[in-house]
């Protein structure tokens, strides 16, 4: 009693419920949340599989084995994980599942899948609620080959490969674990003169890495769609799926739809547009009235944004990112501007729990615009953009942003902002927010307050 009367702090529970910020506007009737802070981490303890149509888990399962499967097989097994009659491509499993007319699962044996083996370059998409599952391990899909043989060509190394849009070194990683882009140059002579460059000489790809590249040292991202869902409008669940490349994004969901989209332990990286002047994001989700929930997923190396969410005149998109990441987005194509790690548009409602984002080029790490509301809890944004202005968190137009126990670190440019708020209706609400480096800037009536 003496301690209490003297104002000593009461113990803070190690596992406690965390309410949504007042005024945030999340539709808790449709998407009830139980956010908790336990062990210093914000999280929503829920079985992600419960967030999609239950018919997916009760329906048939079509199996895929990229090495030993045959698209002429039925794909059906005696039980989940029976690959005896597996198909070879993921898109063949979609065709079989669609013909059944009920929700289904696509169970994919871990391994490598290349070029158009996901949706047959966008021609075969699901037409039912579906789950795509890496069965006990990672399914690695690249819109190009995983192994390439190289021939010495007097200062460069060459291979014959058509429709290459982006070239990266897989043997040299950034500090954040991403592949390193090679710089595209005009011709073989320029390539021979510039280390870490590449060019396309009429279907012959030249690279200069300072020595002979190994067969798996170079990722050639070709002009194919990645995990493209432009017509699919039902519930979608992804687990252990890792996509590299995609002319419309590594993961692109575009249909007008009322549905939930859930991904667990996935990555979507290195999008490469067919037209460099029309860059797209690592993950782009549009026009969905429903919940998009990503758990432990990554969106890095996007040609423009990493995570990008738009309503586009179809209201109702609610987003939850938990323990997600996004690094090194933008910086590949000169025409790509406003390249962000995370961006929410229109009136999207976005929650980010424990995210880590940074090292984008020509943009902002976390940028919320228009009338979106976003709550970041336990999130860290590291801005190292050298294009003149480096910004960790930015709130624009009529958007509102709640930053709770977040960390902002902005450095490396002429102007460095841990937080920027611009727009007459833009409001940043802070609670236990800290800035390692960088200042705070407000303009055009933007305000900063606490909550």
Buried (B, 14 or more C-beta within 10 A) or exposed (E): EEEEEEEEEEEEEEEEEBEBBEEBBBEEEEBEBEBBBEEEEBBBEBEBBEBBBEBBBEBBBBBBBBEEBBBEBBBBBEEEEEBEBBBBBBBBBBBBBBEEEEBBBBBBBBBBBBBBBBBBBBEBBBBBBBBBBBBEEBBBBBBBBBEBEBEEBEEBBBBEBEBBBBBBBBEEEBEBEBBBBBBBBEEBEBBBEBEBBBBBBEEBBBBBBEEEBEEEBBBBBBBBBBBBBBEBBBBBBBBBBBBBBBBBBBBBBBBEBEBBBBBBBBBBBBBBBBEBEBBBBBBBBBBBBBBBBBBBBBBBBBBBBBBBBBBEEBEBBBBBBBBBBBBBBBBBBEEBEBBBBBBBBBBBBBBBBBBBBBBBBBBBBBBBBBBBBBBBBBBBBBBBBEBEBBBBBBBBBBBBBBBBBBBBBBBBBEEBBBBBBBBEBBBBBBEEBEBEBBEBBBEEEBBBEEB
